[in-house]
Each structure stands twice: as C-alpha cells, then as structure tokens.
Amino acid sequence: MFIRIEKGAAVPISRQIAEQIRAQCLAGQLEPGARLPSVRQLAHELAVNQNTILRVYERLAAENLLEMRHGEGTFVSASLPLHELATQKMKFAEEITRLIRQGFMLGFSRGDLRTMIDDALDSPETKTSSAGVRYD
C-alpha cells in the first residue's frame, strides 16, 4: 500500500489518507482480505499521529471497506461496497470539470490545459500506480 500525503494541502491529512485507502480498496489494488499495516506502523511510515490512522481505519470500517479484528489487525473487507466505486468515479469527473473551469478562469486555453494534462499523464509519478502497476 502506498500513500502520499501533501502536508501543506487544504485537505486534512486524515481525509487524504482515507481517500487513498478507499480508492485502492475499490479499485482492487488492495485485495479483499489483505492485511493493512498496523496503526503504529502506518503512523510511523507517514509521520503522523497514531490517533489519525486509528480514526481513518475506524471510519473506513464504518463504511464496510475495512474490518478491524481485535488482536489480529485491520483487513480489507471481503464484501466491498462496489457501488462506492461508481460514486468515487463521479466525484473524480466532477473534480476534473471543476479544475478545467478554474483553468479557463485563470486564462489557460484549451491547448494549454491539454498540454498540462498530457504532461501529468506522462510524468513518472502518474505512470506507476501505488501497487507498482504501470499505466502506459
């Protein structure tokens, strides 16, 4: 599991972590039944408070994406709510539309925006998923 945090972002760290784990579960990058890092381990890796990770795991367990088993750890739910994937895709499309509108308001042309998108798609960061799968 790979999670990237933007510490200076307007989005709270807990939401960044939750959204990335949610997306990886729904996209199948984290297989049903897969064990997630312990709260302590993930907090150490991400340099965040353990309570932040615990709250994220609890929130995702309440959404039936994760199962927290006392004494065993946290696992990806065997019965993922796949209707969530459609919702996540719709939110993604809305976000893209919002960013394009914002780009037009800032004076970017259609060509400028296409170039920016192509550059982002071609960057090494976006060519490989967190699971090591290449997208090109």
C-alpha positions, -999 to 999 in steps of 0.1 A, spaced: 0 0 0 13 34 -10 0 67 4 12 101 -4 5 130 19 6 167 10 13 183 44 6 219 31 -27 210 13 -60 224 23 -74 188 26 -69 174 61 -43 146 64 -69 122 77 -91 127 47 -61 124 23 -52 90 39 -88 78 40 -95 88 3 -63 70 -9 -71 38 11 -107 39 -1 -97 43 -37 -71 15 -35 -98 -8 -20 -124 0 -46 -100 -2 -75 -88 -36 -65 -53 -25 -57 -59 -38 -22 -74 -72 -24 -103 -83 -2 -88 -100 29 -55 -82 25 -39 -71 58 -32 -34 62 -2 -21 81 -8 -17 119 -19 17 132 15 22 147 34 11 116 14 33 92 16 62 115 54 58 117 57 55 79 36 86 72 50 106 102 15 112 116 -2 107 149 -14 71 156 -48 85 165 -51 99 130 -46 64 115 -69 48 140 -97 73 131 -92 66 94 -93 29 99 -124 32 121 -141 55 96 -134 31 67 -146 1 88 -179 20 94 -181 23 56 -176 -15 54 -144 -11 34 -122 -24 62 -126 -50 90 -108 -44 123 -102 -76 141 -92 -73 177 -58 -88 182 -53 -96 145 -52 -64 127 -71 -45 100 -81 -61 68 -98 -51 35 -134 -62 37 -143 -94 19 -175 -78 8 -166 -44 -6 -195 -20 -14 -187 -17 -51 -214 9 -56 -189 32 -39 -166 29 -69 -193 45 -92 -197 73 -67 -159 78 -65 -157 79 -103 -185 105 -105 -167 127 -79 -135 124 -99 -152 135 -131 -168 165 -112 -133 174 -98 -118 173 -133 -146 196 -146 -141 220 -117 -103 222 -124 -109 228 -161 -133 256 -153 -108 271 -129 -81 268 -156 -103 288 -180 -109 314 -153 -71 318 -149 -67 324 -186 -55 290 -198 -65 280 -233 -79 245 -243 -45 237 -257 -27 248 -225 -50 226 -204 -45 196 -228 -7 201 -226 -9 202 -188 -30 170 -187 -7 152 -212 24 163 -192 8 150 -160 -1 117 -176 34 113 -189 51 121 -156 69 93 -138 47 98 -107 14 90 -126 28 63 -148 30 38 -120 3 30 -95 8 26 -58 7 -12 -64 35 -10 -89 13 -14 -120 23 7 -150 -5 27 -167 11 34 -201 
